Amino acid sequence: MFFGPAITALVQPSLSDSSSRKKKAKDIYILCLSDGNADGLGKTRREELKKSCKILGLADSNIIIHSGPPFFEDDPHSLWDFKSVADTLNIYIEKLKIDSLITFDENGISGHLNHKSIYQGVLQLKKESKKRVTVRVFILETVSLFRKYLGFIDSILIKPSALICTADWVNRMNIQRAMAAHASQYVWFRRLYIIFSRYLFFNTFIPLEIY
């Protein structure tokens, strides 16, 4: 929902070169630390996520839904244990030989506490000397509610230092289709979101630097 332009930019660098898209997609993974079971719909939402990612060009084998241990509760009002997040991320980074990671910033875009927990877990992972990883981390910039719904107009307010991933018309349509694939969550305000949100037009990332 938030990372659509980045995913399509990475997976589909050239719409005219299908072999290039397949090669790129093979090296891109989506990791979800919870199964979306807040409303008892975990199984449904796992399938919706896979369907959504397939629309964006990713294979089922590259969609990883962590099922524990440890177990991370899907709840916008629940902070996860930062160390557990860090340890879990470290396992997948080493297993999959990940060299770059994109994730939420400290505000989690929507203020979702699960999102914030992921950022804090990444921060802890990068700070721990015994587990310091060489993976590069880029955090998705949270903007104000006003800017969030300016659509492409918000591009004039982008920080010069930000890394920008944009979605053209074709990819924006694919992102909208991918969002609609989450039928159990496709409520009215998300329908408005895919029309007006700047996160459907572009993503701005800031490198996470630890000193």
Secondary structure as GFF3:
##gff-version 3
##sequence-region A 1 211
A	DSSP	alpha_helix	4	11	.	.	.	ID=ss1
A	DSSP	alpha_helix	18	26	.	.	.	ID=ss2
A	DSSP	beta_strand	30	32	.	.	.	ID=ss3
A	DSSP	alpha_helix	42	55	.	.	.	ID=ss4
A	DSSP	three_ten_helix	60	62	.	.	.	ID=ss5
A	DSSP	beta_strand	63	65	.	.	.	ID=ss6
A	DSSP	alpha_helix	82	96	.	.	.	ID=ss7
A	DSSP	beta_strand	100	104	.	.	.	ID=ss8
A	DSSP	alpha_helix	108	111	.	.	.	ID=ss9
A	DSSP	alpha_helix	113	127	.	.	.	ID=ss10
A	DSSP	three_ten_helix	129	131	.	.	.	ID=ss11
A	DSSP	beta_strand	136	140	.	.	.	ID=ss12
A	DSSP	alpha_helix	145	148	.	.	.	ID=ss13
A	DSSP	three_ten_helix	151	157	.	.	.	ID=ss14
A	DSSP	beta_strand	163	166	.	.	.	ID=ss15
A	DSSP	alpha_helix	169	180	.	.	.	ID=ss16
A	DSSP	three_ten_helix	183	185	.	.	.	ID=ss17
A	DSSP	alpha_helix	188	196	.	.	.	ID=ss18
A	DSSP	three_ten_helix	198	200	.	.	.	ID=ss19
A	DSSP	beta_strand	202	207	.	.	.	ID=ss20
###
